[in-house]
């Protein structure tokens, strides 16, 4: 009961501190809100649509070996006599019209000029000999992709479609190589039979072309959870939560030093209550404070910013690990301080440095070097592991990843708590 009494006393004191409440809730919500409005106020998924990209298609592969497969054997009901025609027909297929506005051009120069002049956004150029190189088991078949460098989303979507389609066709190449290795011959008739059998097998496994090769409608049929703004805001909110939860942990545990300066702690030590009980009571107060802070911020992020936090079980693991680590970190840091005046150095230096280091993963999405730091250097501090855990949960990673992250955070907590209790116990003996 004494542990609970001490915890309740510290909790009541924390709720009366307006500055502490601003750091706990106001700043994390304000910073996240600024990013939310910065990215366009498009939290409603129904208002976001992928752009339709105008694509110039050039087929220079005129004298190509013909496929001997019947039209019925090609998925999607496409009619094509060569591999290059198959690529063209895929891009012109009705299933792609929501994403692609195809235009045929006679040569590569005209298509590239159209891109440079802004008439089209992307040029796809199939070179001469594409089908022959594709049919040759030792050939290298490639397609030239030319885009407007000022655009991002549209060309990236088209490139993804083309890459997925070519990956699907790579199964043909694998089948050809395996067949020729076993037969020990190089014969176009054999190659054509392999391609025909492969296409016939593909027909039985798909309902239409999009499901067979591309899955291009995945973006259009994405669930509302894939709100593009929420996907960006989620990691930022997670980073803010972790950053300021460690501030809260240190600031709440600072009550030990404050009571020492007010001479109330020495008087408490004169009572029959053990030092361990007192420290456990204060730790419990810090733990509850940080727990309330994170739960409130998670609920605010879910119902105001539309952030999907993933599976509740995995999220619980990360919340528990983060609260434990932030609370014990506060005890650990304050055990090295002589008085509350030194707290300013910790807040301005140690916590800011370690917090920003741990958040590198959040702001390094499109930078390879920043991603490397986010995946490695940021894990040198507990904040980095906590941020990693929240992002993994948002990204729907396996539950085992959340459990591993919890174990690492628990290890940090044990280390911080052991050192903190030992130093305080030695200090007040």
N, C-alpha and C positions, 0 to 999 in steps of 0.2 A: 504493500500500500504506500510506503514512503516513496518508492520509485515513481508511482503514479502521481502522488501529491507534488513532487518536485517537477514532474513533467507538465502538469496542469498549470503550475505557477509560471513556468517559463513560456508556455503557450499563450497565456493571457497577456504576458508582457509583450510578446511578439505582435499580437493583434493590435496593440495600442501604438505601435511604431509605424507612422504613415510612410516614412521613407522606405522602410523594409517592404511594405505592401506594394509600393510603386515598383521596386526592383523585382519583387516576386511575380507580379501579374502585369503591371502597366507597361513596362519597357518591352518584355517579350511580345505582348500583343501588339503594341505600337509598331515595333520594327517589322513584325510579320505582316501587319496591315499595310505598311508602306509598300512592301514588295507585292502584296496582293493587288493593290490599286495600280502599281507601276506596270503590271503585266496585263492591263487592259480591261479589268472589270468584266471578264467573260467567264464567271464561275458557273453559269448555266451551260451544261454540255450541249444542249440543243442549239445554242447559238454559234457553236464552233463547227465549221465544215472544212474538209480538205479542199484546196483549190483544184480546179480542173486545168491541167497543164496542156498547152498546145505543143505538139511534138512533130518535128519534121522527120520523116522516114525515108531513107535512101537505101535501095537494094541494088548493089553493083554486082551481085552474084548471079549473072544471067546464064552462063554456060555451066550449070551445076548438075551433078548426077542426080537422077530422079529417084524419089522414093517409090517403091513398088507396092506400098501398103494401100489398101482401099480406104476411101474417105471414112467409111464406117469404123475403121480401126483407130482413127485419130480422135482422141477425147474432145468433147465439145462440139462435134460435128463440123470441124474445120476442114476445108478443102485446101490442100497444099501438096505440091509435087516435089518440092525441094526443102531442105532444112531451112534455108534462108526465107522461103515463102512461109514456112511454118511460123518463124519469128514474127514476120510482118503481119500475118493473119491474127496472131495472138494480140499484138498491139492494137489492131483494128477491130478486135472482137467487141460485140455488144456489151459483154460483161465488164469491159474496161472503160466504157463511155463516161461513167461517173467521174473517172480520174484522168482520162486521156482524151485529148482532141487531136486525132492523127491527121497529118497532111503529107501526101507523097511529094517528094522532090526528085528531079532527074539525076542530080549529081551532088557530090559532097560540098563543092564550093558554094553552090546555091543555097544549100541547107545551112551551112555555117554563116553565110551572109545574112540569111533570114534571122538567125539567132542574134547576130551582132546588131541588126537593125531593129530588134525587138518585136518582129513579126511572130516568132515562136520562141518558146523558152528553152527547148531542148532539141538537139539533133541526134538521131540514132542512125549510124552509117554502117551498113553491112558490107564488108569489103568483098572484092572479087576473090573467088576461091574459098569462100567461107564453108560451103557445103562439102567441097572436096577435102578441105583440111579437117572438117568434122568427121568425115567418113574414114579418113586415114587414121589408123590407130596411133600413129606416131606424129600426127599433125597437131598444130596449135591453132584452134579456131577462136577468133576474137572479134568483138564488135566495138566500134568507136563511139564514145559517148561525149557529146559536146554540149555545153550548157552556158547559160547566161550567168557569169560569176556573181552578179548582184542578187541572185535569187537563191533561196535555200530549200524551203519546204517542198515546192512542186518538183524540182529536179531530183531531190532526194527520194521522193516517193517513186518517181519513174525509175530511178536507178535501182531502188530496192526491188521493184517489180521485175526488172530485167535480170537482176542477179538471181532472184529466186527461180525465174524461168530457166536460166542457163544451168543453175544447180540441178533442176529437175532433169534437164536433158543430159547432164553428166552421167546419169544412170545408164543412158544408151551407150556412152563411151565405155563405161565399165563392163557392160554386157558384151560389147564387141571385143574388147581386149581379152576377156576371159574365154570367149568362144574361140578366137583365133589362136590363143595360146594352147588350148586343148586340141584344136583341129590341126594346128601346124601349117596353115595355109593363109595366104592373103588373097582374097577373092571378093570382088564387089558384090557378087551374087549372094555370097554368104553374109556379107555385111548388111545387105538390104533385107535378107530374111530375119536377121537378128533385130533390126530396127522395127520391122513389121510385127514380129512377135512381142517386142517390148511395148509398142503402142497398143496392141490388142490387149495385153495384160493391164495396161493403164486404164483402158476403158471400163473394165469391170470393177475398178476400185474407186471410181469417182462419179459424181453426178454431173458435174460441169467442169469447164476449163479452170475456173477460178480456184475450185477446191483441188484440182489435180496438180497444177503447177504453181499458182501464185498466192492464193488466199488474200487477194487484194482487197476484198470487201471487209477484212478484219477491222480496218480503220473506220469504215463507215458504220459497221455494226457493233462498235465497241460499247461496252456498258457505260452507264453514267459515271461509274467509279473512275473512268479514265479521263475525267475532266482535266484538260491540259494545264490550267492554272493551278488546280489542286495538286497535280503531280509536281509542280515546281515549288509550291508553297509548303508542301508536306515536309521535305528535308530542311527547309529554312526554319519552320516552326520547331522541328525536332532539335535543330542546332541551338535555337534560342532557349528552349526548355533546359537543355543540358547546361548551356553556358550559365544561365542564371540560377539553376538549381544548386550549382556548386557555390555561387555567391551566397545563396540563402543558407547553405550548410555551414559555411565559414562564419557568416554574420550571426547566425543563431547560436552557434557554439561559443561565440565571443562573450556570451553572457557569463561564462566561467570567469573570464578576466575582469569583466565589469563588476561582478559581485566581489571579486578579490579586492578591487580598488575601493569599493564601497564598504569594505570590511564586513560584509554579510556572510561571505563564504567562510572566513576563519571562524566566525561564531557558529556556523553550521557544523564545522568540523569538530567543535567542542562537544556536540551532542553525541549520543550513543550510535548515531547513524554512521555506518562505515563509509570510507572514501569511495569504495567501489559502488555502493548503492547510490551515492550522490551523482557520480559520473554517469551511471546507467540511467538515472532519472533525467539528467540533462541530455544525454544522447537520445533518449526516447522522445523528448520534446523536439529535438532537431529532426529526428526521423519523421515524426508526424507532420511537422511543418513542411518539409520537402515533399512528402507524399501528397498532401493537400494541394500544394503548388502545382505539381505535375498533373494530377487528376483534373484540376480546374482548367489548366491550359490545354489538355487533350480534349476535354469536352468542348471548350471554346473553339478549338481548331476544327472539331468535327461538325459542329452545328452552325458555326458562323462562316468559316472558310471552306467548308465542304471537304475536309481532308479525310481520306479513308485510311485508318490506322492499321488495317490488316486483321489477321486472326487474333481474337481476344486472348487466347492462350499464350501465343508468342509475345503479344504486347505486354501481358502480365509479367512474363519473365524479364523483359527489358526494363519495365517500370521498377520492379523489385530490385534489380541489379543497380539501376541508376540511383534510386533513393538510398540504398545501403551505402554505395560508394560516396555520394555527395555528403551524406551525414557523417560518415567516419572520416572523410577528408577534412571536414570542419573541425572535428576533434583533434585530428593529427596536426593540422596547421596551427591551431591555437596553442598546442602544447609547446611550440617553439617560440611563442611570443611572450615577452615579459609584461607588456601592458597593452591597452587598447590603442594607444597612439601608434604602435607599430602596425596596427591593422590597415592603415592607409597604404602602406608600402605593399602589403599583401594583396589588397584589392586592386591597386593600380598596376602592380607588376606581375606577381606570381599568377594570380587568377586570370588576369587578362591574357598573359602569354600562353599559359596552358590551355585556356579556353579557346583562343583563336587557333592554336595548333590543332586542337581536337576538331575544329569546324572546317578544316581544310577540305575534307571530303564533300562538304555541302557546296562550296563555291568553286570546286575544281572539276565540274561535270564535263566541260568541253576542252579542257587543257590536259594533254598527256602528262606533262610534268606535274601539274597540280594533282592529277589523279594518282600518280605514283606516290606523292607525298601523303595524299589522303588515305591510301591503302597501306602505307608503311610507317612513315614518320609520325603521323597523327596517333598511331596505336601505341606510341611511347608514353602517352598520358591517358588517364582513365576516361577523360572526356571524349577522347577519340573512340574508345570502345563503346561508350554509351551512344554516341551519334551513329556509329556503325550499326549498332543494334536496332535503333529506330528506323534507319533507312532500309535495313534488311526486312523489317516487318512490313514497312510500306510497300516494298517491292515484292512481297509475298514469297520470300525465300523460305526454304524448309524450316520446320520448327526446330530442327537440330541446331541450326545456326543461332537461333535465339537462346537456346540452352547453353551452347558453347560460350556465347557472349556473356550470359549470366554468370557462368562459372569463372570466367576471367574477372568480371567485375567483383564477384564475391571474394576472389583471391586478393584483389586490391583492397577490399573492405577489411578483410582479416588483417592485412598488413597495416593499414592505417589505424585501425582500432587498437591493435596490440601495442603499436608504438605510442599512440596517444595516451592510452590508459597507463602504460608503463611510465611515461614521462610525467604525467600529472601525479601519479601515485608517488613517484620519487620526489616530486617537487613539494608535495604537501605532507610528506611523512614527518 
